[in-house]
Amino acid sequence: MKKRERIVRYSAPERINHWIVAFCFVFAALSGLGFFFPSFNWLMNVLGTPQLARILHPFVGVIMFAAFLIMFFRYWKHNLIDREDIIWAKNIHKIAQNEEVGDTGRYNFGQKCVFWAAIFSLLLLLASGIVIWRPWFAGAFPIPLIRLALMAHSFAAVGLIIVIMIHIYAALWVKGTITAMVEGWVTSAWAKKHHPRWYRAVAQQSRPKQQEKRP
Ligand code: HEM
């Protein structure tokens, strides 16, 4: 493919940031499921041994939160809900048939929902995680609060796992999306089809530069 047909979607630091979040998520989710369900106890070995998993799980969680916070401040403006999102949501049945609706910007309504669900559940996971973090912080909280935090932590974790499963499915299902996060680029055809408003904005930005280059 000709390089000029490619549009940069994520820089290398952005991709490294995203994959740190993704790796931390996989390790935290698998070890967490291992703690929670007896039939999944074997999953605690993803972090070495069950004992090591118990020590590392909260630290991995904190790294995931901190790395996601960088993504949050980088992308929150692109994830604000607008009028086009209502059109997208109302036509979700068409989206499921691989049609596109509305004048979508950098992210569509589905991606925006993943974004806000991720920050909400990560905040809940962090706050409840600190309350239940033995031996460092849990001693400072009363038992009823620790019980409540355990429940909140479990619900938030299951919620985030479901959301990220949808996110991964969408990233692989929409052809041409995964290169955005692996190599940093998408094709102009992909951008025109799935994110027409973003495509126009990028094209407009690069136009004066191209004109400058002309002899
Ligand atoms: C583990 C496997 C994962 C895969 C294969 C994956 C794949 C991708 C891809 C391909 C994109 C680019 C989509 C686009 O620009 O249109 C993306 C964006 C993004 N991903 Fe992931 N991801 C994974 C995990 C995660 C996790 C664990 C989180 C957060 C907890 C996350 C949060 C995001 C966010 C916030 C964006 C930018 C979209 C937005 O701001 O709405 N991803 N991901």
Boltz pocket constraint, residues with backbone or C-beta under 6 A from the ligand:
constraints:
  - pocket:
      binder: B
      contacts: [[A, 9], [A, 18], [A, 21], [A, 22], [A, 23], [A, 25], [A, 26], [A, 68], [A, 71], [A, 75], [A, 79], [A, 106], [A, 107], [A, 111], [A, 112], [A, 114], [A, 115], [A, 118], [A, 164], [A, 167], [A, 168], [A, 171], [A, 177], [A, 178], [A, 179], [A, 180], [A, 181]]
      max_distance: 6.0
